Amino acid sequence: AYFKLGRYDEAQRYLRESVVGDPHSSLSWEHLGDVCEQLGQKDGAKTAWTKALSLTSDTNTSRRLKGKLDLTIRP
């Protein structure tokens, strides 16, 4: 909800807590990457999306995450 409201610092805080509480949640890692991206934390976004990708077996989710990762390597 904080993400949708543009309150990225708060969203990041709660998502960090979420991945500590459940480090196997691909969705939480993906959302953390999305927040990092919005905050201009390119390395953080890449790290979170890479972790999310390693945790999912869903083809559509994998494709979406690979697309996000491709965008982080572009200048």
C-alpha positions in Angstrom: 0.0 0.0 0.0 2.8 2.4 0.8 4.3 1.8 -2.6 1.1 2.7 -4.4 0.9 5.9 -2.3 4.4 6.8 -3.3 5.7 6.4 0.2 8.7 4.5 -0.9 10.9 4.9 2.3 8.1 3.3 4.4 7.4 0.6 1.8 11.1 -0.3 1.8 11.2 -0.5 5.6 8.3 -2.9 5.7 9.5 -5.0 2.8 12.9 -5.4 4.4 11.2 -6.7 7.5 9.1 -9.0 5.3 12.1 -10.6 3.6 13.8 -11.1 7.0 10.7 -12.8 8.3 10.2 -14.9 5.2 13.4 -14.9 3.1 11.9 -17.4 0.7 9.1 -15.1 -0.6 9.8 -14.3 -4.2 7.0 -11.7 -4.2 8.4 -9.8 -1.3 11.9 -9.7 -2.9 10.4 -8.5 -6.2 8.5 -5.7 -4.4 11.6 -4.7 -2.5 13.4 -4.5 -5.8 10.6 -2.3 -7.2 10.9 0.1 -4.2 14.6 0.2 -4.5 14.2 1.1 -8.2 11.9 4.0 -7.3 14.4 5.3 -4.8 17.1 5.2 -7.4 18.9 2.3 -5.7 19.8 0.4 -8.8 22.1 -2.0 -7.2 19.6 -2.8 -4.5 16.9 -3.4 -7.1 19.1 -5.7 -9.0 20.1 -7.7 -5.9 16.4 -8.0 -4.8 15.2 -9.0 -8.3 18.0 -11.6 -8.7 17.0 -13.1 -5.3 13.3 -13.2 -6.3 14.3 -14.9 -9.6 16.2 -17.5 -7.7 13.2 -18.3 -5.6 10.5 -18.6 -8.3 9.7 -21.5 -10.6 6.8 -19.7 -12.3 7.5 -19.0 -15.9 5.6 -15.7 -16.1 7.2 -14.4 -13.0 10.7 -15.4 -14.2 10.0 -13.6 -17.5 8.9 -10.5 -15.7 11.9 -10.5 -13.4 14.3 -11.0 -16.2 12.8 -8.1 -18.0 13.3 -5.9 -14.9 16.9 -7.1 -14.6 17.5 -6.3 -18.2 16.4 -2.8 -17.6 18.9 -2.4 -14.7 21.9 -3.1 -16.9 21.0 -0.5 -19.5 22.7 2.9 -19.1 
